[in-house]
């Protein structure tokens, strides 16, 4: 039995560990936190959204970033402070604009496959994660955004995802809680939503049953290739620093993956793109009736929603290029609350829990999945804004690569 170390216990790390353990590998997980999914996989938008598979590598993304640079509540905010990493990442981002269509189609294909793997994984692991099978509804109040959505739908269809174009009346028939003005929408009934934290912690419990070893509260300080028997050096919260060897290491460390990759001779150009969310606590019957069960996506505002059971409503969005900064800024949270008040005015926003996490984003908007230069080094990281959506297919992809490497 091969010994595999997984670095990181977020959604990609947990899904990778579960898949590898099911294939008979002796798996060990390292995470600096006390529990699974305590960072970027803690409180995301909750969507399993093949319908949101469009990559961001378009000139309009660059122009919006420049236009909104000094607007603190902008959907896309770029800190103008110079940084070599940020500048180099953005240059590489622009170089990938010609790949916009092909990468959108490929991401759609992966997202569709991942939904099936996730359903299977949840059944095998016995996970309850507030899954809601009501589809995802994109709605629009801007003619230019709606026109672009028509073109995106053509690319999604090439990737195997049909979605239904809607009139304003049809949008309201599907989700009558929307009270703002709209000009149309698109509906994908095969998409669904759920609680990523519950799913990830459920996988952790399933991994325990499969015999996976966990090193919680353990900071990984160094990785080394070591001639095909890679080494993991870690510092437990209490105790001496230890170094252990494995037959393989899977780097699933989110925004820290770039640093780990450099230690083993690889370049994985991940930039931390901050996203924000609020969880609205629906403590009264009026709010529970006024909050939508159908998942919403407002393309203009870059905001998504998910209903997490009867008494929670998740609203998430925005993108902030501000380095390795975890601060929760009130001027980035307020627009999310105001969006709820505008579109669902009967929802009480008195009790709201804010959160922020750093999306690990590659400049081509595609996850890094596969071998590193050194023997025994593998990657499953860099999923950007679609971490949960793509996590289960990417876990199978990297596991297939590891299995094929063993059989060579």
N, C-alpha and C positions, 0 to 999 in steps of 0.2 A: 504494500500500500504506500503510495506516494504522499509525502508530507508537504502541505501547501499552507503558506501564511497569507492571510488577507489583511491588507492594511486599510483600516477604516470600516466602521460599522454603520454607515449610512445605508440608504436604499440599495446602492450598487454593491456595496460590500456584503450586505446581508443576503441579497439575492444570489450573488456569486457564491458565497459560502454554502448556502442551502443547496444550490445546484451541484456544486462539487461534492458535498457530503453525500448527496443522493447517488452520486456516481462511484462512491466507495473511497474517496480521498480522505486522508487524515488532515482535517482542517483546523487551523488556529487563527483566531481573529484578534487583532490589536486595535484598541481605540483609547484615546486619551480621556474620554468621558466615562462616566459611571454606568451609562445605559446606551442602548442602541438609538440611533437617529436623533441625536441631541443638537445637531447643527442644521445644515441645509435641508435635511429630511425631517425637520420637526414640524413645521407649520406652513407648508407651501399651499398653492392654490387648489390642490386636491383633484385636479383633472387628469384623467387618462385620455389624452386628447390627440388622436391622430388628425383631427380636424385643425389642430394648431401646429402642424408639422412644417409650416413655411419657415425657412431659415431667414435670418435677418440681413444677409449680405446683399443689400441693395443700396444704390446711391441715395435714395430717399432717406434711409436710416442715417447716413452721414450728414445730409443736409438738415434733418431734424435735430440731430445732436448739436450741430453748430448753432442753429436758430434758438434752441432752448438752453444754451449753456449757462445763461445767467438767470434762468427762471427756476426757482427752487422747487416748485411743485410740478415740474414738467414730467411727462411719462418717461422720457429718456433724458437723464442728466449726466453730463460729463464734467468732472472737476477739471478746470483749466490748468491746475498745477502740473508742470511738466514732469514726466516720468519716462525713463528709457523703455521700461517694460510696456507701459501703456502706449507709447508712441510706436514701438515696434509691432505690438499686437494689432494696432489699428491699421498700420501699413499692410500687414499680412491679411487683415480683414478685407481691405479694399482689393487686394490681389485676388481674392476669392469671389468677387462679384460675378465674374463670368461663369462660376459654377452654381449660381443661385438656383436655376431650374433643376439641374441634375441632382443637387443635394436636397432640394425640397422633395423631389420624387422619391429618392432613396430613403429619406427620413420617414416619409409616409409609409413606405413598405415595411420599414422596421417597426413603426408604431403599431401597425395593424397586427403584425406577428406578435408583438410584445403583449397586446391585450389578451390574446389567447393563452400565452404562457403565464400571464398573471392570474387569470382565472384558474388555470390548472394548478398553479403554485398555491393559491389560497385554499383550494379544495384539499390538496395533499397535506398542507400544514394546519388545516382547520382554523383559518384566521377569519375573525369578524372585524371588518374595518369600515363600517358605515357606508358600504357600497350602495350607490343609488344609480339605478339603470334607467335614467330619464333622458339620456342623450345630452348633447351640448348645442346650445343655441347662440350663434353669432348674430348680434343685432347692430344696426347702423343708423346714424342720424346725419351722415355726411356723404354727399354724392361721390366725392373722389374716393373715399375709403370703400364705399359699396362697389364702385366700378373696379377697383383693384381686387376686391373679393371675387368678382366674376373670373378674373384671370387666375387667381389662386386656386379656385375650384377646378379649373382645367388641369392644373398640375397635380392636385390631389387625386383627381380621377385617373391620371396616368399612373399614379402610385397604387391604384386599386381601391380608392375611397370615394364612393358616391356621397354627395350631400344635396339636400333639397333647398332650392331657392324659394324664399317666402315673401309674400306681400306684408305690409304692416298689419293687416287684419289677421293673417295667418300666424304672424309672430305672436300676437296677443292671444290667439286661440291656444297656442302651445304653452305660453307662459303669461297668464293674465295679470300677474303681479307687477309687470313693468308699466310704470305710469308716465315715463318721459316720452317725448316725441321721437318717432322712428320712421324711417323710410323703407325698411325692408330687413331681410336677414337670411341666414343660412342655418339649416338644422342637420345635425348628424346623429341619428338615433342609435348608432352602434357604439358611440363613446359613452363613458360613465365616469363617476367620481367616487372619492372615498378619502379616508384619513390616512395619509402616508405614515404618520408616526405609529398608529395602531398596526398598520400592515408590517412595518419594519420590526417593531417589537414582537409581533406575532411570529415573524420569521426567526427572530432570536430564540424564542422559546422552542420552536421546531428544531432549530439547529442544536440546541442543548439536548433534545431527545435523540438526535442523530449522533451525539458524541463529540460535537465540535467543542474545542477548547477556547475559552474567552480570557483575554487579558484586558480587563477593564481598568480605567484610571492609569493607563500605561502609555506614556509618551514614547513613540518611536523616534529615536534620535539619529539613527544612521542605518542605511542599507548599503550592502556591499555585494558585488556579483560573486566573488570567491570561487572562480573557476567552475561554475555550474552548480555549486551548492551555496546559494546566496544566504547571506547572514543578515539577521535583524538584531540590532542593538536597541534596547529599550530601557526606560527608566520608570520602574514602578513608583507609585505615589509614596510607598514606604518600602524600604529595602534597597539592596545593591543593584547597580546597573548590571544587566545580563545580556549576553549575546548567544543567539541560537541559530542553527543552520537548518535549511529546508531544501527540498527538491525544487520548489518553485515559490515565487512571491507574486501575488496579484495586487497591484497598486490601485486602490479604490478610494483614495484619500481626498477627494474633492479638490479644493483650491490649493491644498498642500502637495498635490501630486506633481506639480512642476518642480518643487524643491527636491522631492524624492527621486524624480526621474534624473535630475542633474547628478545625483550621487552615484547612479549606476550607468552613466554615460549616455543618457537619452535626452532629447529636447522635446518636452511636451508643453507647448506654449499656452498654458491656461491663464486666463485673467479672471479675477474675482469680480463678478457683476452682481451688485447687491439688489435683492428684491425684498419687498415689504409685504406684510399681510396684516389683516385684522381678523380676529374671531369675534363676531357679534353674538353675545349671549341672549338668546331669545327667551326671556324670563316671563313673558306674558302671552296670553292666547292671541291677542291682536297681532303681535310681532310674528308669532309662529305661523299665522295664516298669511301674513303679508310677505314673508320671505320665500323666494322661489325654491322649488324642488328641482326644476330643470336647471342644469348648469349653464351659466351665461358667460359670454366673452364679448366685451366691448373693444373692438379693434382700435378705435380712435384713442380711447383712454388707456389702452393696454391693461385692462382690468379683467380678471376672471373671478368666478364665484363657484362655490360648492356648498351644498347643504349637508351638514355632518350630523345627521340625526334630527330629532324633533327640536332640540334646543340650542343648536349651534349653526352659525352661518359664516363661512369663510369667504373673505374678499381679499384678493391678492393682485399684485402687479407692480409696475414701474421697473425701470432698470437704471442703476446708478453706477457709473464708472468712477470709483473713488478709492481704489486700492484695497488693502486688507483692513477694512474698516467695518466693524460690527455695530457701530452706534445706531440706535433707533432715533431717527430725527422726526420731531413732531411735524415739521413742514412737509414731510413725505407721507406721514400717516394721515394727516387731516384730509387730503384729497380722496383717500379711500372711504373715509367716513362720510364726506360730503357726497360722494358718488352714490352711496347707499341712500342717503336722505333725498337725493334728487330722483333716483329711479324707483325706490321703494319707500315712499315717504311715511308709510304707516309702521315701518320697522323702528323700534326704539333703539337708539344708538347710545344709550346712557352707559351700558356696560360692554366695553370693548377691550379686548386684549391685543396689544400690538406686538409685532415680531419682525425681525429682519434676518436674512440669511444670504450667504455669498454663493451665487451660482458659479460652478467651475466651467468656464466657457472657452472653447477653442475658437480661433479666428475663422475657421471654415464652417463653424456651427455644427460640426460632426463629432461624435464622441471618439476618443482614442481607445480602440479595442484591438488587442493583439500582443504579439511578442515585442520585447525590447531588443536592443543590440546584444546584450549579454545573455548567455544561456540561463534559463530559469526565471527570467524577468518577464512579467506580463502586465497588461494595462486594461482596466475597465473604468474609464474616468472621462471627464470633460463633456458631460451631457448637457450642460447649459440649462436652458429653461425647460427642457423636456426630460429631466432626470428620472422622474417616476414613470413617465410614459414609455421610456425606452429601456428601463432598468432590467426587466425580465428577459427581453430578447438579447440584450448585451451580455447578461449572465450566461445564457446558453451559448452565445457566440464565443466568449472567452473560454468557457469550459470545453467547447468543441476543439478549440485551438490547443489547449493543454492536453486533452486526450490524444489528439493527433500527434503532438510532440512526443508523448510517451510511447506511441506505437511506431515511431520512426526507427 
